[in-house]
Structures are given as structure tokens and as C-alpha cells.
Amino acid sequence: MQATHFFAVPDFLELLQFWDSCRTGRPLPDWNGDMSAVPHGLLPNLILSDRRGEPTYAFVGATVIRRWGWDPTGRRIYADVARGAHGRYLQSVVDEMIARRAPIFSAAVYQPDSASVLMTGRLYVPFTWQGSDDIKFVMTLQLFTGSEHQMKEVGLNLIVHEIRRDVIAIVPELCARLAAARRHYQISRHTHQRTLAQDIDTIAHELTGSALIPLPCLDEPDPIATA
């Protein structure tokens, strides 16, 4: 499923390239509030969170709103929207991104109810504000595959299984390496020769190299086992 592989979908790489271009020699880019600067094709799946006070949703793209079943723009992330297992998952990823001061990619399986399964991949990129060193804004690109279930009750009765989490060690050359990895990944998914596909997957992994550094996933207790 493409949403679980960072280099499999061009939108993830495009956001990373945008973030890198905004740094202009700084370790982290400074956010100026201009959403028109963001590549237009990313906006439907983009989320911008404002963390200058209690974290709130400052922008939520149209596709995310459709998937969630409502528009949480202006609402508090953890108090109003993402509670329970979902809130703990989102907060753990952002906390790690802030601690490492680097983009984080995370993929998870959501189970909104007993009949629905939804796969999501997220790329988080951090921004400072007005020249400070502190991370005050976070852009998240969220892509979905699987059930079209609307997650209107996303913070209430949701089972979350995080299946991968990677910190992205960025230097300018790595964007080109990740683009190459993506091309090899696409080839491997369109070939009918299993051995060749496996070889190309290996090449893609080697091309990625130190760009994606695996991190431990959130270990949520099984609600069935603990009931």
C-alpha cells in the first residue's frame, strides 16, 4: 500500500523538497503564514498546526476534511479532535519530531469500527516562527488508502496500529536519492518477474540509505486483550 512507503508517492517527496527549499541556510525553515507558497497540489491532503499556544488546526485540506467527515479548522487538536489512542499516537509522533528537529514519516492502520480498516501515511515537517529556534508550526501531509469510512468520531473509538516510523535525515543530496528510490519502487510494482521486483526493492532500500532512519513505533495496548 503506497501510503506506507515514503518514496512511493510523489506528494511526500514534494513536501519534503518544499520544506528543504524554505530553510535558506537555517537548520529549520521559518514559517511566514503564506499558504499560497505551498505547492498547490499538496493542499487537499495538507494539515497545518499552530503550536504557539495550545496546539490547534490552522489549516485542513479538503480531502482530509472529507475523510474526517467534518472541518476541525480552528479547533484544539488534543482537547477537541484527537482523543484516546488517536491523540496519543499523533502526540507521540509530533513530540519525537520536535525532539529530533527533523521531519518524521509515520504509517498506521486505523480501525474506526469492527468492519472498517484504513491505512494512513503521514509526513510531518517542522517550522519555526519569526526567527526563533522553537518549533511553532507543523505541516503534515496525510494520505489514505482503504476504507472510505468517514472518521467523524476519529478521537473516540479508534484502534491505532502504527506500523512504521522514520526520522528523515535531510541534506540536499538526499532528495535526489529519494526520488531515485521512488522510481525504482514504481518499477518493482509494475513488473511481473518476482525476482526482479525483489532486486529492485533492494536497490530502492539501498538508495534511500541513511535518509530514512527507523524509529520504534507507538506500542498501544490491545483494547481486546485489556478489556
N, C-alpha and C positions, 0 to 999 in steps of 0.2 A: 504494500500500500504506500503510495508515493508520499503521503503526508508525514510518514515516519522517517523518511530519509532526507537529510538536509539538502543534499545536492541534487535530488531527483526532481525538484520543482523550481523553475526559474525565479519565481517570486521571492523565495527565501534568499537566493543569491543577490537579487536586485536590491532588496532591503539592506543586505549587508554592504553592498557596494555603495549605496546611498549614505549609510551611516559612516563608512570609511571616508567618503569624499567630504563629509561635513566636519571632519576632525581638524583639517587645516593645520597640521603640525601639533595639535594638542593630543594628550592621551585619550580624552573623551571629547566628543563634539558638544557644542553649546547650543541648546535649543532656543530659537528666536520666536517661536509661536506661529511660524508661517507654514500652514498646511499645504499651500499651493506649491511649495518647494518639493514636496514628496512626490515621487513618480505616480502619475495618475492611476495607472493600472493596479497599484497596490492598495488604494484607498478602500475598496469594498471589503477587504479582509483585514484591515488595519485597526488597531486599538491604540489610543494614546492615553496614558495615565499620568495624572498630575499628583506629585508626591511632595509638594511644598508644605502641605499640612497633612490632614488625614487623606490617604490615597483615594482619588476619585477618577471616574471615567471622563476625560476631557473630549474624546472623540471616539466614536464607534462606527465602523463601516457598515454599509447596507447589507452585505452578505452575512456578517456576524449578527446584525440585528434580526435578520430573517431566521437564522439558525436558532438564536436565543428566544425568539418569539416576542421580544419587546426591546425597547430602546433604553439602555441604562445610562445614557449620557448625562453627566452631572450628578450621578448617584455615587455614594460611597461604595468602594469595591468590596470591602470585607463586612461592613455593617449592613449594607442594603442588598447586595447582589450575591457574592460568592461566600457561602457559609458552609459549615460542615467539612466533609472531606474535600470538596472542591476548593473551598477557601484555603484550607491547609496546603493543598497542592500548589495553588497559584502563589501563595505567600512564600513557600519554601523555594520555589524557582527564583522569584524576584530577590529574596534575601541572598541567595547564592550569587546571583548576578551582581548585586550591589557589593558583596564582599570581595568578589573577584574582579570587579570593574571591567568586565568583558561581556560580550554577547553570549547568551545561553540558548541552546536549542533543546527543546523537550518534546517528547511524543508520549501520548497517553491514550488509553482506551477508556471511554466513558460508558457507563451502563445506566442511562436515565431510569429505566424500568426493566422488568424481567424479560421483556420482548424486544428491547432495542439495544443496539451496540453502535457506538460512534467512535471513530478514530480521529484524533486531532494531532496536528503538529504545530508547534509554536516556536517562533524565533523572537527572542527578547533582545532589544538593543538599548543601552543606557545613554542618557543625555544629562549634561549639567545645565545650569540656568544662570544667566548674567555673569558668566566668567568664573563662577565658583568651582570648587573641586567636588562638591557634593552632587550626587545623582538626584535630580529632582523631577525628571520626566523619563518615562519608559515607553518606547514603541514596541508593540507586539503584533507580529503578523500571524494570524491563526487560520489554518486551512483544515478543512473537514473532509473525511470520506466516510461512507457507510450510511447508516440510517438517516432519513430526513426528519426524524423526530425533533420537534421544537423543544428546546431546553428551557422552557419558561420557568420551570421550577428548579433551575440548574443548581441552586445552592442548598436545596432542601433534602432531597432523597437521591443523591447521586453517588454511585460507586466509581471510584477512580483508580485505574491501574496504570501507573507511569511505567513505560517500557524502555525508555532511553532518555538520557540527559547528557548533553555535551557542552563543555565550555569551548568557545571558538577563539583560538589564539590568533590574533589578526596582525599581519604585516601585509603591505600592499601586494606582494607577490602571491599571497595565498588565495586571493580572489580568482586569479587566473588558474591556479591549480585546482580550485574547487569547481570552476567552470569546466575544466577538462575532465574532472571526475564525473560531473553530471553527464557529459557527452558519452563517456564510456558506460555509465549506468543505463542510459537510454538504449544504447546498442544492445546491452546484455538482456534487456527486457523485450527486445523485438527479434531475437534470434531463436531459432528452433533447435539449435545444437546445444544440448545441455552442458557439455564440457566447455565449449567456447563461452557460454554465458557465465559459467563459474570462473573461468580465467579472466574475463573482462571485469567481473565483480571484484576480483582480487586486485586487478590493476587500479580500479577506481579507489579501492581502500588505500593502496599504496600512494596514489596521487594525493589523496586527502592528507596523509601523513600526520603531522602534528597539528593540523588545522582544527581537528575535532578531537578533544580530549575527553574520554568518557568519565562521567561522574556517577556516584551512587544515586539510584532512583529513590523517590519517596516510598517508604515502606509503610503503607496504610494497613491497619488491621483488617482482616476479613470480617465484614459485618455478620456473615452467616456463622462463622466459627465462634465469634464472641457473643452471639445472641444468647 
